[in-house]
Amino acid sequence: MTKKISLMFSGGIDSTMTAVLLAKKYDEIHLLTYNNGYGHMFMNTVQKRVNELNSMFDNKFEYSLMSTKDLFEKIIVNNVVNEVKTHKSGFVWCLGCKYAMHAKSIIYNKKNNILEMTDGSSKSTKDMVEQKPFSVKIIKHLYKNHGIKFHTPVYNIPREESIKKLKKLKFNMGWFRVLDRFIGIQPKCFAGEIYYMPNLVFGKTPKHDNKEIYKFYLRKQNILEECIKNGML
């Protein structure tokens, strides 16, 4: 029986390291990349990383680039000002985007009879709202409700360890490095870059209150479930 799994994939350090680990355990890995239609740039970089992976691991990877624009608009874009006021934070943009991706991934996995899902969430980047342990628990629960096991294989692997391993495997590491970022290896989100800029440049950790995160999820849960029920990719 073919062992299948899906991976939310950007081609960055963490998702590439995840892909490498999965290639050792699974026969078929589905790499899922999304464009929300609002500031996602350099999407062509992902295909280059997919090509690298397939050349190293005997074409185990299937790649899909899909849109979340319709669902993302329902979750956050159409009422973004009120959403920011309600939760007193801009985290709603990033978390709303991620929820849209996960809902679409559940639909994809159901259609392709895939019972396991992963992403490149990492403790090294836990300051990002969607990678906080509390947020990961919510996402895991969402998948569980639909019979899919969600896990994060590289969460506790130090980022520098992943970088060292990828370099050893001769992966392209981009044009140059800025702090812990490698420029030119993955897409960029214009809004996300602005939101996390104080953290990246000045080390100013954004405050993401768990109660507000959960409240946001509860307010968006019906939208997510309706999308999954309709099964529209």
PEQUIRA-V238119 format. One record per run of one state. SS is the DSSP state (a for helix, b for strand, c for the rest). FROM is the first residue (numbers start at 0). LEN is the number of residues. If there is no record, write none. Layout:
ss: {SS,SS}
from: {FROM,FROM}
len: {LEN,LEN}
This chain:
ss: {c,b,c,a,c,b,c,b,c,a,c,b,c,a,c,a,c,a,c,b,c,a,c,a,c,a,c,b,c,a,c,b,c,b,c,b,a,c,a,c}
from: {0,3,8,12,23,27,35,39,41,43,56,60,67,68,75,76,87,90,111,115,118,122,125,128,131,132,144,148,151,158,168,175,178,180,183,187,189,202,209,230}
len: {3,5,4,11,4,8,4,2,2,13,4,7,1,7,1,11,3,21,4,3,4,3,3,3,1,12,4,3,7,10,7,3,2,3,4,2,13,7,21,3}
